[in-house]
């Protein structure tokens, strides 16, 4: 067993967190991860309304008696989102672990801390992590350039970002982006992290509520099967390489400094990405996936995956690394 500050703080068995993925991080996946000894995270904005979120939280409680959390991501959107209402729904439902991400979450951190929640804030830069620490969060999930979704604008990989975060912060740090194997967990712990966050890897599990064709595409994919888009808008996002993402990238390159979201609005519509997960047509729209696809080779249960990763990490720590010490 790997015991860290993070496992103690969250009351979980293993130092592995499931990422809060839009359309994917629903009750069955969060419960599967938590039942496997990790920390499952549901995504608030996957639910159409705050009332629907309350129902989904109750559904998750019916599947697990272990700790789980809810993600609230604050980012610009094409339609107004009542973030404060979603935050209140999380609080009213009695959830005690919250992950925030995106823009400055200051007003929401205050709400959550007043309600007695432990707050994990996911960010891509040390300067943002320091701000979140000052605002009172309990844990920083530092997201390296390898990650799926919003990668930030600094292009710093975890090999450097994690130790910098550990040195700069007083609070607990977990490493996010590009993780999917036990040797990677061991490396994160060696760099000073107290655990890892995995998103894309948990998409390829039995409990992930997405089409089997999407899971198989991740198994078949390599580390080069993602593409960065929206860089011209300083809203860079890593998505899976398909016809739609390559067309968005082509338009963005052709437009240069004149590129606007309206140029690709129809291509990047969230409904199309949601359809990918429902229909299994991996060419239908944009869907997030990280470089970690290169180390995804099967579709286990969440419990099987977590236990394998922890066992492999322990083997690296107790075996290979010890033998290197003269």
C-alpha positions as CSV (number, residue, x, y, z in Angstrom):
1,X,0.0,0.0,0.0
2,X,1.2,3.5,-0.8
3,X,0.3,5.9,2.0
4,X,0.7,9.7,1.3
5,X,-0.5,13.0,2.7
6,X,-3.2,12.9,0.0
7,X,-4.6,9.5,0.9
8,X,-4.7,10.5,4.5
9,X,-6.4,13.8,3.8
10,X,-9.0,12.3,1.5
11,X,-9.6,9.1,3.4
12,X,-8.8,6.9,0.4
13,X,-6.7,3.7,0.0
14,X,-4.6,4.6,-3.1
15,X,-3.1,7.9,-4.3
16,X,-5.0,7.9,-7.6
17,X,-7.7,10.4,-8.6
18,X,-10.0,10.2,-11.6
19,X,-10.2,13.3,-13.7
20,X,-13.4,15.3,-13.9
21,X,-14.1,14.8,-17.6
22,X,-17.0,16.5,-19.4
23,X,-19.7,13.9,-20.5
24,X,-17.6,11.1,-19.1
25,X,-17.3,11.6,-15.3
26,X,-20.7,10.4,-14.3
27,X,-21.9,8.4,-11.3
28,X,-20.9,5.0,-12.5
29,X,-17.3,5.9,-13.3
30,X,-16.8,7.9,-10.1
31,X,-18.2,5.1,-8.0
32,X,-16.1,2.5,-9.8
33,X,-12.9,4.5,-9.0
34,X,-13.9,5.1,-5.4
35,X,-14.8,1.4,-4.9
36,X,-11.4,0.5,-6.3
37,X,-9.7,2.5,-3.6
38,X,-9.1,5.8,-5.5
39,X,-10.9,9.0,-5.5
40,X,-13.7,9.2,-8.1
41,X,-14.8,12.6,-9.4
42,X,-18.1,13.5,-11.0
43,X,-18.3,16.5,-13.3
44,X,-21.0,19.1,-12.4
45,X,-21.4,20.6,-15.8
46,X,-22.0,17.2,-17.5
47,X,-25.5,17.5,-15.9
48,X,-27.9,19.8,-17.7
49,X,-29.1,21.7,-14.6
50,X,-28.1,21.9,-10.9
51,X,-31.1,19.9,-10.0
52,X,-29.9,17.1,-12.3
53,X,-26.5,17.3,-10.5
54,X,-28.2,16.7,-7.2
55,X,-29.9,13.6,-8.6
56,X,-26.6,12.3,-10.1
57,X,-24.8,12.8,-6.7
58,X,-27.5,10.7,-5.1
59,X,-27.1,8.1,-7.8
60,X,-23.4,7.9,-7.1
61,X,-24.1,7.5,-3.3
62,X,-26.3,4.5,-4.2
63,X,-23.3,2.9,-5.9
64,X,-20.5,3.5,-3.3
65,X,-20.0,4.3,0.4
66,X,-16.5,5.5,-0.3
67,X,-15.4,9.1,-0.6
68,X,-16.0,10.8,-4.0
69,X,-15.9,14.4,-5.2
70,X,-17.4,16.7,-7.8
71,X,-15.6,18.8,-10.3
72,X,-16.7,22.4,-11.1
73,X,-14.9,23.9,-14.1
74,X,-15.1,27.7,-14.6
75,X,-14.3,28.5,-18.3
76,X,-15.6,30.8,-21.0
77,X,-18.5,29.3,-22.8
78,X,-20.8,30.0,-25.8
79,X,-23.8,30.0,-23.4
80,X,-24.1,31.4,-19.9
81,X,-23.6,28.8,-17.2
82,X,-25.0,29.3,-13.6
83,X,-21.7,28.2,-11.9
84,X,-22.9,29.5,-8.5
85,X,-26.1,27.5,-8.7
86,X,-24.0,24.4,-9.4
87,X,-21.7,25.2,-6.5
88,X,-24.7,25.5,-4.2
89,X,-26.1,22.2,-5.4
90,X,-22.8,20.5,-4.6
91,X,-22.9,22.0,-1.1
92,X,-26.6,21.3,-0.5
93,X,-26.0,17.6,-1.5
94,X,-23.4,17.3,1.3
95,X,-20.4,16.5,-0.9
96,X,-17.2,17.2,1.0
97,X,-14.6,16.9,-1.7
98,X,-14.6,19.4,-4.6
99,X,-12.3,19.9,-7.5
100,X,-12.2,23.3,-9.1
101,X,-10.5,24.1,-12.4
102,X,-10.3,26.8,-15.1
103,X,-10.5,30.5,-14.3
104,X,-9.9,32.0,-10.9
105,X,-12.2,30.1,-8.6
106,X,-11.9,32.5,-5.6
107,X,-15.6,33.1,-4.9
108,X,-16.4,29.4,-5.2
109,X,-13.5,28.3,-2.9
110,X,-14.9,30.6,-0.2
111,X,-18.3,28.9,-0.6
112,X,-16.9,25.4,-0.4
113,X,-14.5,26.0,2.5
114,X,-17.3,27.7,4.5
115,X,-19.4,24.5,3.9
116,X,-16.5,22.3,5.3
117,X,-15.4,20.9,1.9
118,X,-11.8,19.9,1.0
119,X,-10.9,21.6,-2.2
120,X,-8.6,20.4,-4.9
121,X,-7.7,23.0,-7.5
122,X,-6.4,21.9,-10.9
123,X,-4.2,24.3,-12.8
124,X,-1.4,24.4,-15.3
125,X,1.0,27.0,-13.9
126,X,2.9,27.6,-10.7
127,X,1.7,31.2,-10.4
128,X,-1.9,30.0,-10.5
129,X,-1.2,27.3,-7.9
130,X,0.3,29.9,-5.6
131,X,-2.9,32.0,-6.0
132,X,-5.1,29.0,-5.2
133,X,-3.0,28.3,-2.1
134,X,-3.5,31.8,-0.9
135,X,-7.2,31.4,-1.5
136,X,-7.3,28.4,0.9
137,X,-7.4,25.3,-1.3
138,X,-6.2,22.0,0.3
139,X,-4.6,20.4,-2.7
140,X,-3.1,21.4,-6.0
141,X,-3.5,19.1,-9.0
142,X,-0.8,20.4,-11.3
143,X,-1.6,19.7,-14.9
144,X,1.3,19.2,-17.3
145,X,1.5,19.8,-21.1
146,X,0.8,16.1,-21.7
147,X,-2.7,16.3,-20.4
148,X,-6.0,16.1,-22.3
149,X,-8.2,19.2,-22.5
150,X,-7.0,22.6,-21.4
151,X,-3.2,22.5,-21.3
152,X,-2.5,26.1,-20.5
153,X,-0.2,28.3,-22.5
154,X,3.3,27.6,-21.0
155,X,4.0,24.1,-22.5
156,X,5.7,22.8,-19.4
157,X,5.8,19.0,-18.9
158,X,5.3,17.2,-15.6
159,X,9.0,16.3,-15.4
160,X,9.6,19.9,-14.5
161,X,6.2,21.2,-13.4
162,X,5.7,18.7,-10.6
163,X,9.0,19.4,-8.7
164,X,8.6,23.1,-9.2
165,X,5.1,23.0,-7.7
166,X,6.3,20.8,-4.8
167,X,9.1,23.3,-4.0
168,X,6.8,26.4,-4.3
169,X,3.8,25.2,-2.3
170,X,3.2,24.2,1.3
171,X,0.1,22.2,0.5
172,X,-0.3,18.8,-1.0
173,X,0.5,18.4,-4.7
174,X,-0.8,15.7,-7.1
175,X,0.5,15.3,-10.6
176,X,-1.9,15.3,-13.5
177,X,-1.5,14.7,-17.3
178,X,0.0,11.7,-19.0
179,X,-0.3,9.2,-16.2
180,X,-1.6,5.6,-16.8
181,X,1.0,3.1,-15.4
182,X,2.6,2.1,-12.2
183,X,6.1,3.2,-13.2
184,X,4.6,6.7,-13.9
185,X,3.0,6.8,-10.4
186,X,6.4,5.9,-8.9
187,X,8.0,8.7,-10.9
188,X,5.5,11.2,-9.7
189,X,6.1,10.2,-6.1
190,X,9.8,10.4,-6.7
191,X,9.3,14.0,-7.9
192,X,7.5,14.9,-4.7
193,X,3.9,14.5,-5.6
194,X,1.5,12.8,-3.2
195,X,-0.5,11.1,-5.9
196,X,-1.6,11.2,-9.5
197,X,-4.7,12.3,-11.4
198,X,-5.8,10.2,-14.5
199,X,-8.4,11.2,-17.0
200,X,-7.9,9.6,-20.4
201,X,-6.7,6.3,-18.8
202,X,-10.0,5.9,-16.9
203,X,-12.0,6.4,-20.2
204,X,-10.7,3.0,-21.2
205,X,-12.3,1.1,-18.3
206,X,-15.4,-1.1,-18.1
207,X,-17.3,1.5,-15.9
208,X,-16.7,4.5,-18.2
209,X,-20.1,5.4,-19.6
210,X,-19.0,5.8,-23.1
211,X,-19.3,3.7,-26.3
212,X,-17.0,0.7,-26.5
213,X,-15.7,1.9,-29.9
214,X,-14.2,5.0,-28.2
215,X,-12.5,2.8,-25.7
216,X,-11.1,0.6,-28.4
217,X,-9.8,3.6,-30.3
218,X,-7.9,4.6,-27.2
219,X,-6.4,1.1,-27.0
220,X,-5.4,1.3,-30.7
221,X,-4.0,4.9,-30.4
222,X,-0.5,6.1,-29.9
223,X,1.1,9.0,-28.1
224,X,0.9,11.1,-31.3
225,X,-2.8,10.7,-31.7
226,X,-3.8,14.1,-30.2
227,X,-3.7,17.6,-31.6
228,X,-3.6,21.1,-30.0
229,X,-6.3,23.6,-31.1
230,X,-7.4,27.1,-30.1
231,X,-3.8,28.2,-29.5
232,X,-4.5,31.5,-31.4
233,X,-7.2,32.3,-28.8
234,X,-4.9,31.5,-25.9
235,X,-7.4,28.8,-24.9
236,X,-5.3,25.8,-26.0
237,X,-6.9,22.4,-25.8
238,X,-5.6,18.9,-26.5
239,X,-8.1,16.7,-28.3
240,X,-8.0,13.4,-30.1
241,X,-6.8,13.5,-33.6
242,X,-9.7,12.9,-36.0
243,X,-11.2,14.6,-39.1
244,X,-12.9,17.3,-37.1
245,X,-9.9,18.3,-35.0
246,X,-7.5,18.3,-38.0
247,X,-10.0,20.5,-39.9
248,X,-10.1,23.0,-36.9
249,X,-6.3,23.0,-36.8
250,X,-6.2,23.6,-40.5
251,X,-8.6,26.6,-40.3
252,X,-6.8,28.0,-37.3
253,X,-3.4,27.9,-39.1
254,X,-4.9,29.4,-42.3
255,X,-6.5,32.3,-40.5
256,X,-3.5,33.1,-38.3
257,X,-4.0,36.1,-36.1
258,X,-7.4,36.7,-37.6
259,X,-8.7,33.4,-36.3
260,X,-12.0,33.7,-34.3
261,X,-14.1,31.1,-32.5
262,X,-16.9,31.8,-35.0
263,X,-14.7,30.4,-37.8
264,X,-15.1,26.9,-36.2
265,X,-18.2,27.2,-34.0
266,X,-20.1,24.4,-35.8
267,X,-17.1,22.1,-35.7
268,X,-16.4,22.6,-32.0
269,X,-20.0,22.4,-30.8
270,X,-20.1,20.4,-27.5
271,X,-23.1,18.4,-28.7
272,X,-21.0,16.8,-31.4
273,X,-18.4,15.7,-28.8
274,X,-21.1,14.3,-26.6
275,X,-22.4,12.3,-29.6
276,X,-19.0,10.7,-30.0
277,X,-19.3,9.1,-26.6
278,X,-22.9,8.0,-27.2
279,X,-22.7,6.7,-30.8
280,X,-19.1,5.5,-30.9
281,X,-18.4,7.5,-34.1
282,X,-15.0,8.8,-33.2
283,X,-15.0,11.1,-36.3
284,X,-18.3,12.9,-35.3
285,X,-16.8,15.8,-33.2
286,X,-14.1,16.9,-30.8
287,X,-13.3,14.7,-27.9
288,X,-10.5,15.1,-25.3
289,X,-7.7,12.6,-25.0
290,X,-4.1,13.0,-23.8
291,X,-0.8,11.7,-24.9
292,X,-1.2,8.8,-22.4
293,X,-3.1,7.0,-25.1
294,X,0.3,5.6,-26.0
295,X,0.4,3.4,-22.9
296,X,-3.3,2.3,-22.9
297,X,-3.4,-1.3,-24.0
298,X,-6.6,-2.8,-22.5
299,X,-10.0,-2.0,-20.9
300,X,-10.0,-3.3,-17.3
301,X,-12.3,-2.5,-14.5
302,X,-11.4,0.6,-12.4
303,X,-10.5,-1.7,-9.5
304,X,-8.3,-3.9,-11.7
305,X,-6.5,-0.8,-13.2
306,X,-5.9,0.9,-9.8
307,X,-4.6,-2.3,-8.1
308,X,-2.3,-3.0,-11.1
309,X,-0.9,0.5,-11.1
310,X,-0.2,0.5,-7.4
311,X,1.3,-3.0,-7.5
312,X,3.6,-2.0,-10.4
313,X,4.6,1.3,-8.6
314,X,5.5,-0.7,-5.4
315,X,7.5,-3.1,-7.5
316,X,9.5,-0.2,-9.0
317,X,10.1,1.4,-5.7
318,X,11.0,-1.8,-3.8
319,X,12.7,-3.5,-6.6
320,X,14.5,-1.7,-9.4
321,X,15.1,1.6,-7.6
322,X,16.5,-0.2,-4.5
323,X,18.9,-2.2,-6.6
324,X,20.4,0.9,-8.1
325,X,21.5,2.2,-4.6
326,X,25.1,1.1,-4.1
